[in-house]
Amino acid sequence: MQAKTPSQSFTTVTDMVLPSETNPLNNLFGGELLARMDRAASIAARRHSRRIVVTASVNNVAFNRMVPLGSVVTIEAQVTRAFKTSMEVFMDVWVEDRESGERTKANEAIYSFVAVDDTGRPVQIPAITPETEEEKMRYDAALRRKQLSLVLAGKMKAADATELKALFEE
């Protein structure tokens, strides 16, 4: 199976915030943003694996900026690392200023997906070969995040989490 680059999975989803999607402060509901990110991430994961994908976990979400009613929201997603059957998708969420058109980063998130066959069984996927410095940083960090998740879930001993240990050793 030939490795792919993160850019091959790059996905952009742009939409407008409508009144039915907002809270009493006229900002986008967090759950609505999570759903939009899930859709964008699943497209990126499917582009990478060319398989059916299912959301395995929402690893990190940072709601750093409110997204007001009427805003144009753009979600950029790409696979940052692929493991045997799972992959990590990193997303940046941008809000476009209504008047100037300037984009501001509002949020970011990291989701994990598993590629499956028609019966729902995990299937092997291509590896990722990062190209840019940012892709390389996200690629390296993905292994640490995976090890942390495995340790917290009791599926890996902390002593075996070599990438995590390296952060704390001199």
C-alpha positions as CSV (number, residue, x, y, z in Angstrom):
1,M,0.0,0.0,0.0
2,Q,1.5,3.3,-1.1
3,A,1.8,6.1,1.5
4,K,-0.1,9.3,0.9
5,T,0.6,12.9,1.9
6,P,-1.7,15.0,4.2
7,S,-2.5,17.3,1.2
8,Q,-4.2,14.4,-0.6
9,S,-6.8,14.3,2.2
10,F,-7.2,18.1,2.5
11,T,-10.9,19.1,2.8
12,T,-12.5,22.5,3.0
13,V,-16.1,22.9,4.1
14,T,-17.6,26.4,4.1
15,D,-21.0,27.3,5.4
16,M,-23.0,30.1,7.0
17,V,-24.3,30.3,10.5
18,L,-28.1,30.4,10.4
19,P,-30.6,31.4,13.2
20,S,-31.7,27.9,14.0
21,E,-28.1,26.9,14.7
22,T,-27.4,29.5,17.4
23,N,-27.8,29.8,21.2
24,P,-29.6,32.6,23.0
25,L,-26.5,34.8,22.6
26,N,-26.7,34.4,18.8
27,N,-23.5,32.3,18.5
28,L,-23.2,29.0,16.8
29,F,-24.0,26.1,19.2
30,G,-20.9,24.1,20.1
31,G,-22.7,20.9,19.2
32,E,-23.5,22.2,15.7
33,L,-19.8,23.1,15.2
34,L,-18.8,19.6,16.4
35,A,-21.2,18.0,13.8
36,R,-19.8,20.2,11.0
37,M,-16.2,19.2,12.1
38,D,-17.2,15.6,12.1
39,R,-18.5,15.8,8.6
40,A,-15.4,17.6,7.3
41,A,-13.0,15.2,9.2
42,S,-14.9,12.2,7.8
43,I,-14.5,13.4,4.3
44,A,-10.7,13.9,4.8
45,A,-10.5,10.4,6.4
46,R,-12.4,8.9,3.5
47,R,-10.2,10.6,1.0
48,H,-7.1,9.2,2.7
49,S,-8.4,5.6,3.2
50,R,-10.8,5.4,0.3
51,R,-12.9,3.3,2.7
52,I,-16.0,3.8,4.9
53,V,-14.8,5.6,8.0
54,V,-16.3,5.8,11.5
55,T,-15.6,8.4,14.2
56,A,-13.5,6.7,16.9
57,S,-13.0,9.7,19.2
58,V,-13.0,13.4,19.5
59,N,-9.5,13.8,21.0
60,N,-9.4,17.6,21.4
61,V,-11.7,20.5,20.7
62,A,-10.8,24.1,21.5
63,F,-13.6,26.6,21.4
64,N,-11.4,29.7,21.4
65,R,-13.7,32.2,19.7
66,M,-17.5,32.6,19.4
67,V,-18.9,32.2,16.0
68,P,-21.7,34.8,15.6
69,L,-25.0,34.5,13.6
70,G,-24.4,35.2,9.9
71,S,-20.7,34.3,10.0
72,V,-19.1,32.4,7.2
73,V,-17.3,29.4,8.7
74,T,-14.6,27.4,7.0
75,I,-13.3,24.1,8.3
76,E,-10.1,22.9,6.9
77,A,-9.3,19.2,7.7
78,Q,-6.6,16.8,6.8
79,V,-5.2,13.5,8.0
80,T,-2.1,14.1,10.1
81,R,-1.1,10.5,10.8
82,A,-2.3,7.1,9.8
83,F,-1.8,4.0,12.0
84,K,-2.8,0.5,11.0
85,T,-6.5,1.0,10.6
86,S,-7.0,4.3,12.3
87,M,-6.1,7.9,11.5
88,E,-6.0,11.3,13.1
89,V,-7.6,14.2,11.4
90,F,-6.6,17.8,12.5
91,M,-9.0,20.6,11.8
92,D,-8.7,24.4,11.8
93,V,-11.9,26.4,12.0
94,W,-11.9,29.9,10.4
95,V,-14.4,32.7,10.7
96,E,-14.6,35.3,7.9
97,D,-15.2,38.9,8.8
98,R,-18.4,40.1,7.2
99,E,-17.0,43.4,6.0
100,S,-13.3,42.9,5.4
101,G,-13.4,39.3,4.4
102,E,-10.4,38.7,6.7
103,R,-10.2,35.2,8.2
104,T,-9.6,34.6,11.9
105,K,-8.8,31.2,13.4
106,A,-11.7,30.5,15.8
107,N,-11.2,26.9,16.8
108,E,-9.3,23.7,16.2
109,A,-10.0,20.1,16.8
110,I,-8.5,16.6,16.5
111,Y,-10.7,13.6,15.7
112,S,-9.8,10.0,15.2
113,F,-11.4,7.7,12.6
114,V,-11.2,4.0,11.8
115,A,-11.5,2.7,8.3
116,V,-13.9,-0.3,8.0
117,D,-15.2,-2.7,5.4
118,D,-18.9,-3.2,4.5
119,T,-19.4,-5.3,7.6
120,G,-17.8,-2.8,9.9
121,R,-14.6,-4.6,10.5
122,P,-11.4,-2.4,10.6
123,V,-9.2,-2.5,7.5
124,Q,-5.6,-1.5,6.8
125,I,-5.0,2.0,5.4
126,P,-2.0,3.8,3.8
127,A,0.6,5.5,5.8
128,I,1.1,9.2,5.8
129,T,4.3,11.0,4.6
130,P,4.3,14.5,5.9
131,E,5.9,17.2,3.7
132,T,5.7,20.6,5.3
133,E,7.2,21.6,8.7
134,E,3.7,22.0,10.1
135,E,2.6,18.5,8.8
136,K,5.8,17.0,10.3
137,M,5.0,18.6,13.7
138,R,1.4,17.4,13.7
139,Y,2.6,13.9,12.5
140,D,5.0,13.6,15.4
141,A,2.5,14.9,18.0
142,A,-0.1,12.4,16.7
143,L,1.9,9.5,18.0
144,R,2.2,11.1,21.4
145,R,-1.6,11.8,21.5
146,K,-2.3,8.2,20.5
147,Q,0.0,6.8,23.2
148,L,-1.6,9.1,25.8
149,S,-5.1,7.9,24.8
150,L,-3.9,4.2,25.0
151,V,-2.4,4.8,28.5
152,L,-5.5,6.6,29.7
153,A,-7.7,3.7,28.4
154,G,-5.5,1.1,30.1
155,K,-4.5,-0.4,26.7
156,M,-0.8,0.6,27.1
157,K,1.5,0.7,30.1
158,A,2.9,4.2,30.7
159,A,6.4,2.6,30.7
160,D,5.8,1.6,27.1
161,A,4.8,5.0,25.9
162,T,8.2,5.9,24.5
163,E,7.2,9.1,22.7
164,L,5.5,10.4,25.8
165,K,8.4,9.5,28.1
166,A,10.8,11.3,25.8
167,L,9.0,14.6,26.5
168,F,9.9,14.3,30.2
169,E,13.4,12.8,30.0
170,E,16.5,14.9,29.4
